[in-house]
Amino acid sequence: MNWIENVYVSEQMQDVETVLYSLKKEIPVLHVYLIAVEQREGKARLVTLSSVSALRRKETHEKLWVVGVAFGPIQARRLLVEIIADAAGRYGTVEGLAEQLMKE
């Protein structure tokens, strides 16, 4: 998996540094969800998945750019809305966000 430099984090997340360290070392963290830009067939889309299922999907690791980390599914949905709003303001679309990620 790829990570953006400044990951969005939900308000409810505690011990952020430890959670991010574990996830980057591919250690799943229960109740933690990832919001990622996924590249498939030339199109980009935002996906929300648990850290456990994300780390099981080894075949898609290179296609995922993690942009957000949230505690629980409700916080993940709230964070997803925040990311979409921010991406729209900065890049126009999710595809614009994905293009920017591919340049970095």
N, C-alpha and C positions, 0 to 999 in steps of 0.2 A: 504494500500500500504506500501511497505517496501522501505527504502531509503538507498543507500550506504553512507558511511561517507563523501567522497569527490566527490560530484556530479559534472559532467561535465556541464559547462555553456557556452552558445554561446556568441560570441563577442558582439552582439547587445543588450544583456540583460542589462537593467538598473534596479537599485534598487533591486539587487539580494536578499538581506536579506529579504526584505518585500515579494517578490514573493515566496521564499522558505518557509517562515513562513506561508503565506496564504495557499500554497499547502499542507503543512504538517498538517494544521488544516482543510483540505478538503474544502477549499474555492477556487472555480475555478477562474482562472485569464484569461481574454480574450486575445487571440493571443499568448498564451503560450502553447508550445508543450512539451510533455514528451517523452523521449526515455527510454524504459524499457526493461528488460529481462523478458520474459513471459514463465512460465513453463506450458506446456500442454502435457499430455500423455507421460510423461517421456522425452520430448524434450524441449530444450530451444531455443528461438528465440528472436531477437531484434524487438521491435515494436515501431512505432511512432504514438502518438495519442494526440489530443488536451487535455488540462487539463480539459475542460468541459466534454468531453466524457469519459475520464478516471475516473473522479469522479462520473459519472453516473453508471459506471459498478461495482457496489458494490459486485456482485457475484465473480468477478475476482480479487478483491483487494489483497488477500493473495498470488496470483500467480504472482503479478507484483513486480519487484525490479526496482525502478527508478534509472537510472544511469546518465541521462542527462536532462537538461532543456534548451529550446531554445525559442527565440522570433520569431514567424512566421514559416511557413512551409519550406521556403527556408533555413533559418538558422538551422532548425531541420534536414534537409537532410545533410547539411554540417557537423553538429555535429555528426550525425549518422556515416558518413564516418570516422571521427576522432576517434570515439569510437571503430569502427570495427578494424581500424588499430592498435590502442592501445591494444585492447583485443588480437589480433593476435600476437602482439609482446610479451605481458606478459603471456598469457595463451594458446596460440596456436589456440584457436577457441572460438566462443561464448559459446559453451557448457563448455569450461574450465572456462570462466568467471562466468557462472552460478554455476558451482560446487564450485568455490571460494566464491561466495555470500552465498551459502547454509551452508558453514562452519562457517561463521561469525555470 
